[in-house]
Amino acid sequence: MRLLVVSQYFWPENFRINDLVSELVARGHQVTVLTGRPNYPDGVVFPDYLSNPGAYEHWAGADVLRLPLRPRGRGAVALVRNYLSFVLWGLALGPWKLRGRRFDAIFVFQTSPVTAALPALWLCRLKRAPLVMWVLDLWPDTLSAVGVVRSPRLLAVVGGLVGYIYRRCERVLIASKAFASNVEHWGGRPSQIRYFPNWIEPEFADAADEQTPAPELKPVADCFNVLFAGNVGEAQDFPAVVEAAALLRDQRPTLRWLVVGDGRALDALRADIARRGLQDHVLLLGRHAPQRMPAFFSGAHALLVSLKADPVFALTVPGKVQSYLAAGRPVLAMLDGEGARIVEESGAGFTAPAGDAVALSQAVARLMDLPAPTRQDMGQRGRAYALREFDRSSLVSALEGWLHEVSAAGPGVQR
């Protein structure tokens, strides 16, 4: 098939769409990616890209066409400009960059912002190709949950835009089963919706037991390590995590909380750690390449996932959950809803209600008190569950089937 992928984020930025494009090309599809200049998460265009843009025109056999979007920068105003610039350049320049190319289907990778789908809608009309959108972030609900937008009137306007987009998709793929009711609420039809969760990434195909621990973990080799990996943002509710660390500081002197990652809330997290005098207990290890994560996981006794207490986050399954389970380590989850259900159903670890620092501290203490073989059994149950439920090959095969369906039918959903 001839496929166009529209995504505001793409390699060398670290997003799952990179892996999906690589797999689709490996299966014989002709893939073109329309994206922006790489600038996530620091908010400045990558220096390596600026020095040699031509080196970033191909990825794993796919053509990569880049729009000159404004980088994210710092602050809300800069972020809005970043979002709008992708839309404007996509509408104005996207058709020119894609001139002469025909596509059997167009696929949108929809994290924030949902507005990234607007150029894809225009291209669907011009190219007469059906649209499939993979929803990993629920707008406008997420905007309200993280406090970016508080005006009910503005949220309603965004909701109207979301409904406009959903109604023009032949398929809306949801990363969590719990997303279905939200998508229907904003205008999606049940016949459009398909469940398409995140899969186990290739670097986690081998269990963490087979990896040598990262050298950065040598100073804590004799400690009990609870490790968080990924984005450090408002949604991850690090104030509650730090509160749990403070509660256990004196009770569990060998306990260490390790944060591997970066994000917009990192400075606030660092300040909170210093204010509480937890520098020796909560360690910020910085951002590292995805390929190195198994080595970090292998030095952890438990892996932590957290989300704020909000109805929209209760519907969400963070992408790291699949990787955590596949790593064969016990999981500590401070979140509600679908994510907590998966951890409990897998038997891989303990859960605490979102935002409940006391419950999280109790879960950590409970895990520490278990014999090492029992913790190992928990990790292996999680890995078996992940291999069964989130197999990459099976999920991408399902996606291929949906793309063939919409391509054969052609564009024609209710407008």
C-alpha positions as CSV (number, residue, x, y, z in Angstrom):
1,M,0.0,0.0,0.0
2,R,1.0,3.6,-0.5
3,L,0.6,5.2,2.9
4,L,0.9,8.8,4.1
5,V,1.7,9.3,7.8
6,V,1.0,12.7,9.3
7,S,2.6,13.3,12.6
8,Q,3.8,16.5,14.2
9,Y,6.5,14.4,15.9
10,F,8.8,12.0,14.3
11,W,12.4,10.6,14.3
12,P,14.9,11.7,15.6
13,E,12.3,12.6,18.2
14,N,11.4,9.6,20.3
15,F,7.8,8.5,19.6
16,R,6.2,5.1,18.9
17,I,5.3,6.2,15.4
18,N,8.9,5.7,14.4
19,D,8.7,2.0,15.2
20,L,5.4,1.7,13.4
21,V,6.7,3.3,10.2
22,S,9.7,1.1,10.3
23,E,7.5,-2.0,10.6
24,L,5.2,-1.0,7.8
25,V,8.1,-0.4,5.5
26,A,9.5,-3.8,6.5
27,R,6.2,-5.4,5.5
28,G,6.5,-4.0,2.0
29,H,4.4,-0.8,2.2
30,Q,5.5,2.5,0.6
31,V,5.4,5.0,3.4
32,T,5.8,8.8,3.3
33,V,5.9,10.8,6.5
34,L,4.8,14.5,6.7
35,T,6.2,16.0,9.9
36,G,7.9,19.0,11.4
37,R,11.5,19.9,12.3
38,P,12.6,17.9,15.3
39,N,12.5,19.9,18.5
40,Y,10.8,17.7,21.2
41,P,11.2,17.8,24.2
42,D,13.7,20.7,24.7
43,G,11.8,23.1,22.5
44,V,14.7,24.0,20.2
45,V,15.4,22.4,16.8
46,F,18.0,19.7,17.0
47,P,21.5,21.1,16.2
48,D,22.3,17.9,14.2
49,Y,19.3,18.5,12.0
50,L,20.1,22.2,11.4
51,S,23.7,21.3,10.4
52,N,22.6,18.6,7.9
53,P,18.8,18.5,7.1
54,G,19.4,16.1,4.2
55,A,20.5,13.4,6.7
56,Y,16.9,13.3,8.0
57,E,15.0,12.9,4.8
58,H,14.7,9.1,5.1
59,W,13.9,6.8,8.0
60,A,14.0,3.0,7.7
61,G,13.1,3.2,4.0
62,A,10.4,5.8,4.4
63,D,10.5,9.3,2.8
64,V,10.3,12.0,5.4
65,L,9.0,15.5,4.4
66,R,9.4,18.2,7.0
67,L,7.5,21.4,7.6
68,P,9.3,24.5,8.9
69,L,7.2,24.6,12.1
70,R,8.0,27.0,14.9
71,P,9.8,25.1,17.8
72,R,8.0,24.5,21.1
73,G,10.2,26.8,23.1
74,R,9.2,27.4,26.7
75,G,5.8,28.5,28.1
76,A,2.2,28.2,27.0
77,V,2.3,30.9,24.3
78,A,5.3,29.3,22.6
79,L,3.5,26.0,22.7
80,V,0.4,27.4,21.1
81,R,2.5,28.9,18.3
82,N,4.1,25.6,17.8
83,Y,0.8,23.8,17.4
84,L,-0.6,26.5,15.1
85,S,2.5,26.6,12.9
86,F,2.2,22.9,12.1
87,V,-1.4,23.4,11.0
88,L,-0.7,26.5,8.9
89,W,2.4,25.1,7.2
90,G,0.7,21.7,6.8
91,L,-2.2,23.4,5.0
92,A,-0.1,25.7,2.9
93,L,3.0,23.7,2.2
94,G,1.9,20.1,2.7
95,P,0.1,19.8,-0.7
96,W,3.2,21.2,-2.5
97,K,5.6,18.8,-0.8
98,L,3.3,15.9,-1.7
99,R,2.6,17.0,-5.2
100,G,2.4,14.1,-7.7
101,R,2.1,11.5,-4.9
102,R,-0.9,9.3,-4.6
103,F,-1.9,7.4,-1.4
104,D,-4.2,4.5,-0.6
105,A,-4.7,5.8,2.9
106,I,-3.6,8.6,5.3
107,F,-2.7,7.8,8.9
108,V,-2.6,10.4,11.7
109,F,-0.6,9.8,14.8
110,Q,-2.6,11.8,17.3
111,T,-0.9,12.7,20.5
112,S,-1.2,16.4,21.6
113,P,-2.2,18.4,19.7
114,V,-5.4,17.1,18.0
115,T,-5.0,20.1,15.6
116,A,-2.2,18.1,13.8
117,A,-5.1,16.2,12.1
118,L,-6.3,19.3,10.2
119,P,-3.6,19.2,7.5
120,A,-4.4,15.5,7.1
121,L,-8.1,16.3,6.5
122,W,-7.2,18.7,3.7
123,L,-4.8,16.2,2.2
124,C,-7.5,13.5,2.3
125,R,-9.7,15.8,0.2
126,L,-7.0,16.6,-2.3
127,K,-5.7,13.1,-2.6
128,R,-9.1,11.4,-2.3
129,A,-7.7,9.0,0.3
130,P,-9.4,7.7,3.4
131,L,-8.3,8.8,6.9
132,V,-7.3,6.6,9.8
133,M,-6.4,8.4,13.1
134,W,-4.7,6.7,16.1
135,V,-5.9,8.5,19.2
136,L,-3.5,8.5,22.2
137,D,-4.6,11.7,23.8
138,L,-8.2,12.7,24.5
139,W,-8.8,16.4,23.7
140,P,-10.4,18.6,25.0
141,D,-10.5,16.6,28.3
142,T,-6.7,16.5,28.6
143,L,-6.4,20.3,28.2
144,S,-8.8,20.7,31.2
145,A,-7.1,18.0,33.3
146,V,-3.6,19.6,33.1
147,G,-5.0,23.1,33.6
148,V,-4.0,24.4,30.2
149,V,-7.5,25.5,29.3
150,R,-10.1,26.3,32.0
151,S,-12.7,28.2,30.1
152,P,-15.8,26.0,29.6
153,R,-16.6,28.0,26.4
154,L,-13.2,27.4,24.9
155,L,-13.2,23.7,25.9
156,A,-16.6,23.4,24.1
157,V,-15.0,25.0,21.0
158,V,-12.2,22.5,21.1
159,G,-14.7,19.7,21.6
160,G,-16.5,20.9,18.5
161,L,-13.2,20.7,16.5
162,V,-12.5,17.2,17.8
163,G,-16.0,16.1,16.8
164,Y,-15.4,17.6,13.3
165,I,-12.2,15.6,13.0
166,Y,-13.7,12.3,14.3
167,R,-16.6,12.4,11.9
168,R,-14.3,12.7,9.0
169,C,-12.2,9.6,9.8
170,E,-13.0,6.2,8.3
171,R,-11.4,4.6,11.4
172,V,-10.6,6.0,14.8
173,L,-8.1,3.8,16.6
174,I,-8.1,4.0,20.4
175,A,-5.1,3.2,22.6
176,S,-7.3,2.3,25.6
177,K,-10.6,0.4,25.5
178,A,-11.9,3.1,27.9
179,F,-11.5,5.8,25.2
180,A,-14.5,4.5,23.3
181,S,-17.2,6.4,25.3
182,N,-15.2,9.6,25.1
183,V,-14.7,9.3,21.3
184,E,-18.4,8.6,20.9
185,H,-19.3,11.6,23.1
186,W,-17.4,14.0,20.9
187,G,-18.9,12.7,17.6
188,G,-17.3,9.4,16.8
189,R,-19.5,6.5,15.8
190,P,-19.1,3.0,17.2
191,S,-18.7,1.5,13.7
192,Q,-15.6,3.6,13.3
193,I,-13.8,2.7,16.5
194,R,-11.1,0.0,16.8
195,Y,-9.0,-1.0,19.8
196,F,-5.3,-0.5,18.9
197,P,-3.1,-0.4,22.1
198,N,0.6,0.4,22.4
199,W,2.7,-2.7,21.8
200,I,5.9,-3.9,23.3
201,E,8.8,-2.0,21.8
202,P,11.6,-4.0,20.1
203,E,14.2,-3.1,22.7
204,F,12.0,-4.8,25.4
205,A,11.7,-8.1,23.5
206,D,14.3,-9.5,25.8
207,A,13.6,-9.5,29.5
208,A,15.6,-7.1,31.8
209,D,17.2,-10.1,33.5
210,E,19.3,-10.6,30.3
211,Q,20.7,-7.1,30.5
212,T,23.7,-5.7,32.3
213,P,22.6,-2.8,34.6
214,A,23.4,0.7,33.3
215,P,26.7,2.0,34.8
216,E,24.7,5.1,36.1
217,L,23.1,2.7,38.6
218,K,26.4,1.6,40.2
219,P,26.1,4.1,43.1
220,V,22.7,2.5,44.1
221,A,23.6,-1.1,43.4
222,D,23.0,-2.0,47.1
223,C,19.7,-0.1,47.4
224,F,16.1,-1.0,46.7
225,N,15.4,1.0,43.5
226,V,12.0,2.2,42.3
227,L,12.5,3.6,38.8
228,F,10.4,6.0,36.8
229,A,11.2,6.3,33.1
230,G,9.7,8.8,30.6
231,N,8.2,12.2,30.4
232,V,8.3,14.4,33.5
233,G,5.2,16.5,33.1
234,E,2.2,17.9,35.0
235,A,0.2,14.8,34.2
236,Q,2.6,12.5,36.0
237,D,1.9,14.1,39.4
238,F,5.4,14.1,40.8
239,P,4.4,16.1,43.9
240,A,2.6,13.0,45.1
241,V,5.6,10.8,44.2
242,V,7.9,13.1,46.2
243,E,5.5,13.1,49.1
244,A,5.6,9.3,49.2
245,A,9.4,9.4,49.1
246,A,9.3,11.8,52.1
247,L,7.0,9.4,54.0
248,L,9.5,6.5,53.6
249,R,12.7,8.4,54.0
250,D,13.3,7.4,57.6
251,Q,11.4,4.1,57.5
252,R,13.3,2.6,54.5
253,P,16.8,4.0,54.4
254,T,17.9,1.8,51.6
255,L,15.1,2.9,49.3
256,R,16.0,5.0,46.3
257,W,13.6,6.7,43.8
258,L,15.2,7.0,40.3
259,V,13.8,9.3,37.6
260,V,15.1,8.6,34.1
261,G,13.7,11.2,31.7
262,D,13.0,14.9,31.1
263,G,10.1,17.2,30.6
264,R,8.4,20.5,31.3
265,A,8.0,19.8,35.0
266,L,11.6,18.7,35.7
267,D,12.6,22.1,37.2
268,A,9.7,22.0,39.6
269,L,10.5,18.4,40.6
270,R,14.1,19.4,41.2
271,A,13.0,22.3,43.4
272,D,10.6,20.1,45.4
273,I,13.3,17.5,46.0
274,A,15.7,20.2,47.3
275,R,13.0,21.9,49.4
276,R,12.3,18.6,51.2
277,G,16.0,17.6,51.5
278,L,15.5,14.4,49.5
279,Q,18.5,14.8,47.2
280,D,20.0,11.5,48.5
281,H,16.7,9.6,48.1
282,V,15.2,10.9,44.8
283,L,17.8,10.8,42.1
284,L,17.4,12.5,38.7
285,L,19.4,10.6,36.1
286,G,18.5,12.6,33.0
287,R,17.3,11.6,29.6
288,H,18.8,8.6,27.8
289,A,18.3,6.9,24.5
290,P,15.4,4.4,24.3
291,Q,17.7,1.6,23.5
292,R,19.3,2.0,26.9
293,M,16.1,1.7,28.9
294,P,16.3,-2.1,29.3
295,A,19.7,-1.6,31.0
296,F,18.2,0.9,33.4
297,F,15.2,-1.4,34.1
298,S,17.5,-4.3,34.9
299,G,18.9,-2.4,37.9
300,A,15.4,-1.6,39.3
301,H,13.5,-3.6,41.8
302,A,10.2,-2.0,40.7
303,L,9.0,0.3,37.9
304,L,6.8,3.2,38.7
305,V,4.0,4.7,36.6
306,S,1.8,7.6,37.8
307,L,-0.9,9.9,36.6
308,K,-2.9,12.7,38.2
309,A,-6.4,12.1,39.6
310,D,-8.7,13.1,36.8
311,P,-11.5,11.3,34.9
312,V,-9.7,11.6,31.6
313,F,-6.5,10.1,33.0
314,A,-8.5,7.2,34.4
315,L,-9.3,6.3,30.8
316,T,-5.6,6.4,29.8
317,V,-3.0,3.6,29.6
318,P,0.4,5.2,29.6
319,G,2.6,3.8,26.9
320,K,5.2,2.9,29.4
321,V,2.9,0.2,30.9
322,Q,3.6,-2.2,28.1
323,S,7.3,-1.7,28.3
324,Y,7.3,-2.1,32.1
325,L,5.4,-5.3,31.9
326,A,7.6,-6.8,29.2
327,A,10.7,-5.9,31.3
328,G,9.8,-8.6,33.8
329,R,9.9,-6.3,36.8
330,P,7.2,-5.6,39.4
331,V,5.1,-2.5,38.6
332,L,4.0,0.1,41.1
333,A,1.1,2.1,39.6
334,M,-0.3,5.3,41.2
335,L,-3.2,5.8,38.8
336,D,-6.9,5.1,38.4
337,G,-9.0,3.2,35.9
338,E,-7.8,1.3,32.8
339,G,-4.1,1.5,33.6
340,A,-4.6,0.2,37.1
341,R,-6.9,-2.5,35.8
342,I,-4.1,-3.8,33.5
343,V,-1.5,-3.9,36.3
344,E,-3.9,-5.7,38.6
345,E,-5.2,-8.1,36.0
346,S,-1.7,-9.1,35.0
347,G,-0.7,-9.8,38.6
348,A,2.5,-7.8,37.9
349,G,2.5,-5.5,40.9
350,F,0.5,-3.2,43.3
351,T,-1.6,-0.2,42.6
352,A,-2.5,3.0,44.5
353,P,-5.2,5.5,43.8
354,A,-4.1,8.5,41.7
355,G,-2.6,11.2,43.8
356,D,-2.6,9.1,47.0
357,A,1.0,9.4,48.3
358,V,0.2,7.5,51.5
359,A,-1.2,4.5,49.5
360,L,1.8,4.6,47.2
361,S,4.2,4.6,50.2
362,Q,2.4,1.6,51.6
363,A,2.6,-0.3,48.3
364,V,6.3,0.3,48.1
365,A,6.8,-0.9,51.7
366,R,4.7,-3.9,51.0
367,L,6.7,-4.8,47.9
368,M,10.0,-4.3,49.7
369,D,8.9,-6.8,52.4
370,L,8.2,-9.6,49.9
371,P,10.9,-12.2,49.3
372,A,12.9,-11.7,46.2
373,P,11.5,-14.9,44.5
374,T,8.0,-13.6,45.0
375,R,8.9,-10.3,43.4
376,Q,10.5,-12.2,40.5
377,D,7.3,-14.2,40.0
378,M,5.3,-10.9,39.8
379,G,7.6,-9.6,37.1
380,Q,7.3,-12.8,35.1
381,R,3.5,-12.7,35.3
382,G,3.6,-9.2,33.9
383,R,5.9,-10.2,31.1
384,A,3.7,-13.2,30.1
385,Y,0.6,-10.9,30.1
386,A,2.4,-8.3,27.9
387,L,3.5,-10.9,25.4
388,R,0.0,-12.2,25.2
389,E,-1.9,-8.9,25.0
390,F,0.5,-6.4,23.4
391,D,2.4,-8.4,20.8
392,R,3.7,-6.0,18.1
393,S,3.4,-8.3,15.1
394,S,-0.3,-9.2,15.9
395,L,-1.2,-5.5,16.4
396,V,0.4,-4.2,13.3
397,S,-1.2,-7.0,11.3
398,A,-4.6,-5.8,12.6
399,L,-3.7,-2.3,11.5
400,E,-2.9,-3.5,8.0
401,G,-6.3,-5.2,7.9
402,W,-8.0,-1.9,8.7
403,L,-6.0,0.1,6.3
404,H,-6.8,-2.4,3.5
405,E,-10.5,-2.2,4.4
406,V,-10.7,1.6,4.2
407,S,-8.6,1.7,1.1
408,A,-10.9,-0.7,-0.7
409,A,-14.0,1.2,0.4
410,G,-12.4,4.6,-0.4
411,P,-13.3,7.9,1.4
412,G,-17.0,8.3,2.0
413,V,-17.9,8.6,5.7
414,Q,-20.4,11.1,6.8
415,R,-19.1,14.6,6.5
